Amino acid sequence: TFTGKEIEGVTYHHVALDKECPCLLGTHVTDEDGTGIVHTAGGHGMDDYLVCMKNGMPPICTVDERGYMNEEAGPYQGMFFEDCSKAIIHDMSEKGYLLKVENITHSYPHDDRLKKKVIFRAVKQWFCSIEKVREQALDQINNHVKWHNSFGQKRMNNMIADRGDWCISRQRLWGVPIPIIYCEDNSPIMEKKVFDHIAELMNEYGSNVWFERDAKDLLPEGYTNEKSPNGEFRKETDIMDVWFDSGSSWNELIARGDSYPCDLYFEGSDQYRGWFNSSLIVSTAVNGTAPYKEVLSHGYVVDSKGEKMSKSVGNVVNPMDIINQNGADVFRLWAMSSDFKEDLKLGPSNIKQVSDQYRKIRNTFRFLLGNVNGEDFNPSTDMVAFENLERVDQQVLVLLNDLVRDVRKDVLEYNYLSANKHLMYFMVNILSSYYCDFTKDILYVSAKDDHRRRQVQSVYWNCADALVKLWAPFLAFTAEEIWTHFSHLGTNSVHYEEFPEVKEYAEAETLRDEIKRLLDIRALVTKANEEARNEKLIASSQEAKILLTLPREDKELVEKNLGAAVAQWLIVSQVELVEGETAVKVEKASGEKCPRCWNYDEHVDENGLCPRCHAVMEGYKLIHQN
């Protein structure tokens, strides 16, 4: 056993090519795998190439672009590379140089589509120097661009900091040409006047002029070069890397006179090494700045188990199947309610969950619109101003205003998942489960033009108007449907409307604190009612009388906000409010059940109506008599 250092520089005889070759030291060879001695082919692998460069040896490529051995292969020239391997083994065996032949299974690169082996070849290419723009690009990444994905800045920084020069040439038949013309000695013409002339030709005739004209016809008139004494020239046949092409797309903004840098680059998470990267390099090299102010990347749709969708596996979900079965807006809501910055799971369970959410949205809008339709409420004449509303009404509108503020911020941050959460919380927890729940009594029982009823309708209308506009970008079809049934004051389409503006309310902070505490108090009573129903003490909350004991501050808060409407707010028939340590006691309500409002009262008339319903019905009789 001996170290590699001991034989570095020692020569050996190459039996196939009959020449002396040196032993080279390569750090990529370890003492953990193999013999520690490997063949080095600088023209057919990056590790080998770097070893050759370190030792001042030019890389030798023995295989041509068709996979056949070239003149560097000596006696094996003209053989297909796989046949050459067999021939070498045969010749070495014949000459007695071969000690052992064995097939060993090991990892080897293959083409993804053809499933065939791939070999590497070192050939001349055109490169874009990264070193000259690296520091400037890193400065743009870390100090001037906003990265919406948590990993975006670090990922891009590491890619630019660690990447080598960019190979921008490709061996393809069609694409954006590399505008290089060669002299007779194969040296490229690197003259600005030549590049400018070719650029003018392409501006006038399009990029196809490169392929349509001979090399000499692409040069300025009368052009000569001492390296082409016979006046012969040839064109570069390689094309530009497509990423250089797409990485220059920002130039169209400048050509159109649009703002530059652009506001946002948005693509898949694989584009940090693709479009985001190439655009940054090209723009920084040309303009000294990134082409974008902000960058946002999305994940990819995977199946419900998080696995990549594949036709061969059979786990592909067809979007049209979902749309045909559930509607386009359910599919849109699925996208909105997913964190699109990561991979998105899609399957029956995901759609079922979103369908339930969509149903809640429709039901809430249906209830709101049912109580502010054109026949029952005209916003031009029946609207009650904010300052003339009850405090419980004002509190809901303050939370609506908070919702507008939050959703506007979420949309500007492209945080649609957060927008969805804010919208659903308000619609379910504030409207459906709270405000709409206790104000049903006001809407259904009070007289049509009752001031308290108009107050509630005003809140409903403001909520419906703001919510349909907030949902419009996400539930495009549903929002338009709602708009056609809504007694609005706007345009013919919700999609012509502006987002709601954030308003300023003088007592916003106080109202916000009040409703938070009121919701906590109401939750205590709701829980006590549920326990009483489970114990068969009452069949419904309206059969209950509540003895509600609260500390002085909370008791005064309830009285200040609700006055005589505490029972209505709790959806019970009777409430006794006392001061003390917080406690809730549920009893059976006294009196008779009013057939109109279903509340229990000790003072019903001969028709069984409570005083409130009696007054409403009496009012209708007077109107009828008139």
PALO-996538 format. One record per residue (C-alpha): x, y, z; residue in one letter. Coordinates in steps of 0.5 Angstrom, whole numbers, padded with zeros to 4 digits, always signed. Layout:
BEGIN
XYZa
...
This chain:
BEGIN
+0000+0000+0000t
+0003+0007-0002f
+0000+0014-0002t
-0002+0017-0008g
+0003+0023-0007k
+0008+0018-0007e
+0007+0016-0015i
+0005+0023-0017e
+0009+0025-0023g
+0011+0018-0025v
+0010+0016-0032t
+0007+0009-0035y
+0006+0006-0042h
+0000+0007-0045h
-0001+0000-0048v
-0007+0002-0053a
-0004+0009-0056l
+0004+0007-0055d
+0006+0013-0051k
+0008+0015-0044e
+0003+0018-0039c
+0004+0021-0032p
+0000+0019-0026c
-0004+0025-0023l
-0006+0027-0016l
-0014+0028-0016g
-0017+0029-0009t
-0024+0027-0012h
-0021+0020-0011v
-0022+0017-0004t
-0019+0011+0000d
-0026+0009+0001e
-0028+0007-0005d
-0025+0003-0011g
-0018+0001-0012t
-0015+0009-0011g
-0013+0009-0018i
-0017+0011-0024v
-0017+0013-0031h
-0017+0020-0032t
-0020+0023-0038a
-0020+0031-0038g
-0025+0031-0044g
-0030+0027-0041h
-0032+0029-0034g
-0031+0035-0029m
-0027+0032-0024d
-0022+0029-0029d
-0022+0036-0033y
-0020+0040-0027l
-0015+0035-0025v
-0012+0036-0032c
-0013+0044-0032m
-0009+0044-0025k
-0003+0040-0028n
-0003+0044-0035g
-0006+0039-0039m
-0011+0040-0045p
-0017+0036-0044p
-0017+0031-0050i
-0024+0029-0052c
-0024+0022-0056t
-0031+0022-0058v
-0035+0026-0063d
-0042+0029-0063e
-0045+0023-0066r
-0042+0018-0061g
-0036+0015-0065y
-0029+0015-0064m
-0025+0021-0067n
-0017+0022-0069e
-0015+0022-0062e
-0017+0015-0061a
-0012+0012-0065g
-0013+0005-0068p
-0020+0006-0065y
-0022+0012-0070q
-0029+0011-0073g
-0032+0006-0068m
-0038+0007-0064f
-0036+0009-0057f
-0039+0002-0054e
-0036-0002-0059d
-0030+0001-0058c
-0030-0001-0050s
-0031-0008-0053k
-0025-0008-0058a
-0020-0005-0053i
-0022-0011-0048i
-0020-0016-0053h
-0014-0012-0056d
-0011-0012-0048m
-0013-0019-0047s
-0009-0021-0054e
-0003-0018-0052k
-0003-0020-0045g
-0004-0014-0041y
-0011-0015-0038l
-0011-0018-0031l
-0019-0019-0030k
-0025-0017-0033v
-0031-0017-0029e
-0038-0013-0030n
-0040-0008-0024i
-0046-0005-0023t
-0045+0002-0021h
-0049+0009-0022s
-0049+0012-0029y
-0052+0018-0032p
-0058+0017-0037h
-0062+0021-0041d
-0069+0022-0037d
-0073+0021-0044r
-0069+0016-0048l
-0067+0012-0042k
-0060+0011-0045k
-0053+0012-0043k
-0050+0019-0043v
-0043+0021-0044i
-0040+0028-0043f
-0035+0031-0048r
-0031+0037-0047a
-0032+0042-0053v
-0031+0049-0054k
-0037+0054-0052q
-0039+0061-0051w
-0039+0063-0043f
-0042+0069-0040c
-0037+0072-0034s
-0040+0072-0028i
-0035+0074-0024e
-0035+0081-0027k
-0043+0082-0024v
-0043+0077-0018r
-0042+0083-0013e
-0047+0087-0016q
-0052+0082-0017a
-0051+0080-0009l
-0052+0087-0007d
-0059+0087-0011q
-0061+0081-0008i
-0059+0083-0001n
-0061+0090-0001n
-0066+0092-0007h
-0070+0086-0008v
-0076+0084-0004k
-0077+0076-0003w
-0084+0074-0001h
-0082+0067+0000n
-0078+0066+0006s
-0072+0062+0003f
-0072+0066-0003g
-0067+0071-0002q
-0062+0066+0001k
-0063+0061-0004r
-0061+0066-0010m
-0056+0069-0006n
-0052+0062-0005n
-0053+0061-0013m
-0050+0067-0015i
-0045+0067-0010a
-0043+0060-0012d
-0044+0059-0019r
-0038+0059-0024g
-0039+0062-0031d
-0045+0061-0035w
-0045+0057-0041c
-0049+0061-0046i
-0048+0057-0052s
-0052+0051-0055r
-0051+0046-0060q
-0058+0046-0063r
-0061+0047-0070l
-0066+0053-0069w
-0066+0059-0064g
-0063+0066-0062v
-0057+0066-0066p
-0050+0068-0063i
-0048+0073-0067p
-0040+0071-0068i
-0037+0071-0075i
-0030+0067-0075y
-0024+0069-0080c
-0020+0064-0084e
-0016+0062-0078d
-0022+0060-0074n
-0021+0066-0069s
-0028+0070-0067p
-0029+0077-0069i
-0030+0081-0063m
-0031+0088-0066e
-0036+0093-0063k
-0038+0096-0070k
-0039+0089-0073v
-0044+0087-0067f
-0048+0094-0068d
-0048+0092-0075h
-0051+0085-0074i
-0056+0088-0069a
-0058+0093-0074e
-0060+0088-0079l
-0064+0084-0074m
-0068+0090-0072n
-0069+0091-0079e
-0070+0084-0082y
-0071+0080-0076g
-0067+0074-0073s
-0068+0070-0079n
-0063+0074-0083v
-0057+0071-0079w
-0060+0064-0082f
-0062+0067-0089e
-0055+0071-0091r
-0048+0068-0092d
-0043+0071-0087a
-0040+0076-0091k
-0047+0079-0092d
-0047+0080-0085l
-0041+0084-0084l
-0041+0092-0085p
-0040+0094-0093e
-0033+0093-0095g
-0030+0090-0088y
-0024+0086-0089t
-0019+0083-0083n
-0012+0081-0084e
-0014+0074-0081k
-0018+0073-0087s
-0013+0074-0093p
-0018+0071-0098n
-0024+0075-0095g
-0027+0068-0093e
-0031+0068-0087f
-0036+0063-0083r
-0042+0064-0078k
-0042+0061-0071e
-0047+0055-0072t
-0049+0055-0064d
-0055+0058-0061i
-0056+0062-0055m
-0058+0058-0049d
-0066+0059-0048v
-0065+0062-0041w
-0061+0068-0044f
-0066+0069-0049d
-0072+0069-0043s
-0067+0072-0038g
-0067+0078-0043s
-0075+0079-0043s
-0075+0085-0039w
-0072+0089-0045n
-0079+0089-0048e
-0081+0093-0042l
-0076+0098-0044i
-0078+0098-0051a
-0085+0099-0049r
-0084+0105-0045g
-0086+0101-0039d
-0084+0102-0032s
-0077+0098-0030y
-0075+0095-0026p
-0082+0091-0026c
-0086+0090-0020d
-0086+0083-0019l
-0083+0076-0022y
-0087+0070-0021f
-0086+0063-0023e
-0085+0056-0020g
-0080+0055-0015s
-0075+0051-0020d
-0074+0058-0023q
-0069+0061-0018y
-0064+0057-0022r
-0067+0059-0028g
-0071+0065-0030w
-0070+0069-0024f
-0063+0067-0024n
-0062+0069-0032s
-0066+0075-0031s
-0062+0078-0025l
-0055+0077-0029i
-0057+0079-0036v
-0060+0086-0033s
-0055+0087-0028t
-0049+0086-0033a
-0053+0091-0038v
-0057+0096-0033n
-0053+0095-0026g
-0060+0093-0023t
-0064+0087-0022a
-0070+0087-0027p
-0075+0086-0021y
-0077+0090-0015k
-0080+0083-0012e
-0080+0076-0013v
-0085+0071-0011l
-0085+0063-0013s
-0090+0058-0013h
-0090+0050-0011g
-0093+0045-0015y
-0099+0041-0015v
-0099+0034-0012v
-0104+0029-0010d
-0107+0028-0004s
-0101+0024-0001k
-0096+0029-0003g
-0093+0025-0009e
-0092+0028-0015k
-0097+0027-0021m
-0096+0022-0026s
-0100+0019-0032k
-0096+0012-0031s
-0097+0012-0023v
-0105+0014-0025g
-0105+0019-0020n
-0107+0025-0024v
-0113+0030-0022v
-0116+0033-0028n
-0118+0040-0026p
-0124+0040-0031m
-0127+0034-0027d
-0127+0038-0021i
-0130+0044-0024i
-0135+0040-0028n
-0137+0037-0021q
-0136+0043-0016n
-0136+0049-0021g
-0130+0054-0022a
-0130+0058-0016d
-0129+0052-0011v
-0123+0050-0015f
-0121+0057-0015r
-0122+0057-0007l
-0118+0051-0006w
-0112+0055-0009a
-0114+0061-0005m
-0114+0057+0001s
-0108+0053+0000s
-0101+0056+0001d
-0099+0056-0006f
-0091+0058-0004k
-0091+0051-0002e
-0093+0045-0006d
-0101+0044-0006l
-0104+0038-0005k
-0110+0036-0009l
-0115+0030-0008g
-0122+0029-0006p
-0121+0030+0001s
-0118+0037-0001n
-0124+0039-0005i
-0129+0036+0000k
-0126+0041+0005q
-0127+0047+0001v
-0134+0045-0002s
-0136+0046+0005d
-0133+0053+0006q
-0136+0055+0000y
-0143+0053+0002r
-0142+0057+0008k
-0140+0063+0004i
-0146+0062+0000r
-0151+0061+0006n
-0148+0068+0009t
-0149+0072+0003f
-0156+0069+0002r
-0158+0071+0009f
-0155+0078+0008l
-0158+0079+0001l
-0165+0076+0003g
-0165+0082+0008n
-0163+0088+0004v
-0166+0086-0003n
-0169+0092-0007g
-0176+0091-0004e
-0174+0091+0003d
-0168+0096+0004f
-0166+0102-0001n
-0159+0104+0001p
-0161+0111-0002s
-0166+0112+0003t
-0166+0107+0009d
-0159+0107+0010m
-0157+0109+0018v
-0151+0113+0019a
-0145+0110+0023f
-0146+0115+0028e
-0153+0113+0029n
-0152+0106+0030l
-0152+0102+0036e
-0146+0100+0039r
-0146+0093+0038v
-0147+0095+0030d
-0142+0100+0030q
-0137+0094+0033q
-0139+0090+0027v
-0137+0095+0022l
-0131+0097+0026v
-0129+0089+0025l
-0131+0090+0018l
-0126+0095+0017n
-0121+0091+0020d
-0122+0086+0015l
-0122+0091+0009v
-0115+0093+0012r
-0112+0086+0013d
-0115+0083+0006v
-0112+0089+0003r
-0105+0088+0006k
-0105+0081+0005d
-0107+0082-0003v
-0101+0087-0003l
-0097+0081+0000e
-0100+0076-0005y
-0102+0072+0002n
-0108+0069-0001y
-0108+0064+0005l
-0108+0069+0010s
-0114+0073+0006a
-0118+0067+0006n
-0117+0066+0014k
-0119+0073+0015h
-0125+0073+0011l
-0128+0066+0013m
-0127+0068+0021y
-0131+0075+0020f
-0136+0071+0016m
-0137+0065+0020v
-0135+0068+0027n
-0137+0075+0027i
-0143+0075+0022l
-0146+0068+0022s
-0145+0065+0029s
-0146+0072+0032y
-0149+0078+0029y
-0154+0075+0024c
-0155+0070+0030d
-0158+0075+0035f
-0161+0080+0030t
-0165+0075+0026k
-0171+0077+0032d
-0170+0084+0030i
-0171+0083+0022l
-0177+0078+0023y
-0181+0081+0029v
-0180+0088+0028s
-0184+0093+0024a
-0181+0093+0017k
-0180+0101+0018d
-0177+0100+0025d
-0171+0104+0026h
-0168+0099+0030r
-0169+0094+0024r
-0166+0099+0019r
-0160+0100+0023q
-0159+0092+0023v
-0160+0092+0015q
-0155+0098+0014s
-0150+0094+0018v
-0152+0088+0013y
-0152+0092+0007w
-0145+0095+0009n
-0142+0088+0010c
-0145+0085+0004a
-0142+0091+0000d
-0135+0090+0002a
-0135+0083+0003l
-0137+0082-0005v
-0132+0086-0007k
-0127+0083-0003l
-0128+0076-0005w
-0129+0078-0012a
-0122+0077-0014p
-0122+0070-0012f
-0129+0068-0013l
-0130+0071-0019a
-0137+0068-0022f
-0140+0068-0015t
-0139+0075-0014a
-0142+0077-0020e
-0148+0073-0019e
-0149+0076-0012i
-0148+0083-0015w
-0154+0082-0020t
-0158+0080-0014h
-0155+0086-0010f
-0159+0093-0009s
-0152+0096-0010h
-0150+0103-0012l
-0145+0101-0016g
-0143+0099-0023t
-0146+0093-0027n
-0141+0089-0026s
-0137+0088-0019v
-0131+0087-0023h
-0131+0094-0025y
-0131+0096-0017e
-0125+0098-0013e
-0123+0095-0007f
-0126+0098-0001p
-0122+0103+0003e
-0120+0103+0010v
-0124+0108+0014k
-0123+0112+0020e
-0127+0111+0026y
-0126+0115+0032a
-0128+0110+0038e
-0125+0104+0034a
-0120+0102+0039e
-0125+0102+0045t
-0131+0099+0040l
-0126+0093+0038r
-0124+0092+0046d
-0132+0092+0048e
-0134+0087+0042i
-0128+0082+0044k
-0130+0082+0052r
-0138+0082+0050l
-0136+0076+0045l
-0133+0072+0051d
-0139+0074+0056i
-0144+0071+0050r
-0140+0065+0049a
-0141+0063+0057l
-0148+0064+0056v
-0148+0060+0050t
-0144+0054+0053k
-0149+0054+0059a
-0155+0054+0055n
-0152+0048+0051e
-0151+0044+0058e
-0158+0046+0060a
-0161+0043+0053r
-0157+0037+0054n
-0160+0036+0061e
-0167+0037+0058k
-0168+0043+0062l
-0170+0047+0056i
-0171+0045+0049a
-0169+0051+0046s
-0165+0057+0048s
-0172+0061+0048q
-0174+0057+0053e
-0169+0060+0058a
-0168+0065+0063k
-0161+0067+0065i
-0159+0069+0071l
-0152+0072+0069l
-0147+0075+0075t
-0142+0079+0072l
-0136+0084+0076p
-0138+0091+0076r
-0134+0093+0070e
-0137+0087+0065d
-0144+0089+0068k
-0143+0096+0066e
-0141+0094+0059l
-0147+0090+0058v
-0152+0095+0060e
-0148+0100+0056k
-0148+0097+0050n
-0155+0093+0050l
-0159+0096+0055g
-0166+0093+0055a
-0164+0088+0049a
-0159+0083+0053v
-0164+0078+0053a
-0165+0079+0045q
-0157+0079+0045w
-0157+0072+0048l
-0163+0069+0044i
-0166+0068+0051v
-0173+0070+0053s
-0171+0073+0060q
-0165+0075+0063v
-0163+0078+0070e
-0157+0081+0071l
-0153+0082+0077v
-0146+0084+0080e
-0141+0079+0083g
-0136+0074+0081e
-0138+0071+0074t
-0143+0066+0074a
-0149+0063+0069v
-0155+0060+0071k
-0160+0057+0067v
-0167+0057+0069e
-0174+0055+0065k
-0177+0062+0063a
-0184+0064+0066s
-0190+0066+0062g
-0193+0064+0056e
-0189+0063+0049k
-0191+0068+0044c
-0193+0064+0037p
-0190+0070+0033r
-0183+0071+0036c
-0183+0065+0040w
-0180+0068+0046n
-0184+0067+0053y
-0187+0073+0057d
-0192+0073+0063e
-0196+0079+0059h
-0199+0076+0053v
-0205+0078+0050d
-0212+0075+0048e
-0208+0072+0042n
-0202+0070+0046g
-0198+0075+0043l
-0193+0079+0047c
-0193+0086+0048p
-0188+0087+0043r
-0191+0083+0038c
-0198+0086+0040h
-0195+0093+0038a
-0193+0091+0031v
-0199+0088+0029m
-0203+0093+0032e
-0199+0098+0028g
-0200+0094+0021y
-0208+0094+0023k
-0208+0102+0023l
-0204+0102+0017i
-0209+0097+0014h
-0215+0101+0016q
-0212+0108+0013n
